[in-house]
C-alpha cells in the first residue's frame, strides 16, 4: 500500500490536507484526512489529481505540472473552478487503477498552505 499526501487532493471536490491510498497494483482505495504524520507517507506540495490510468500510456507515477510555467492561474480558487469544469476524476472509483497529476507552483506555495516543516516533496520517516 502507498500513502500520498498533499496540501489539496482534488477528487470531485478539493480535500485540504488529506492523503490518498493506492494498492500495490496502483488502484485507488480512498481519501482520508491527514490528522497526524504517518510513517512512510509521501508528501507533495500542491494539488494532487487522480486521473484514469490507461495501460497503453507510458508515464511516471506522479506527473508534475507547474502552474507558474504551464497554466496562467494565480489563485487556487481559479484552479478548482477549472477542475470542476473539466471533472478529471469523474470516472475514478475505488479499486480503479489511477495516475496522479501534481499541480504545483507559486499559487500552491502560499503561506496558508505552508506546513512550516522546512521541505516540500518528501517522505515522513
Protein Blocks (a to p, Z undefined) as FASTA:
>chain_A
ZZdddfbdcehiacehiaddddfkopafbdcddfbccehiacdedjdddddddfkbccdf
bdcddfklmpccfbfklmmmmmmmnommlmpcehiacdddddedjklmgfklpgolopac
dcdZZ
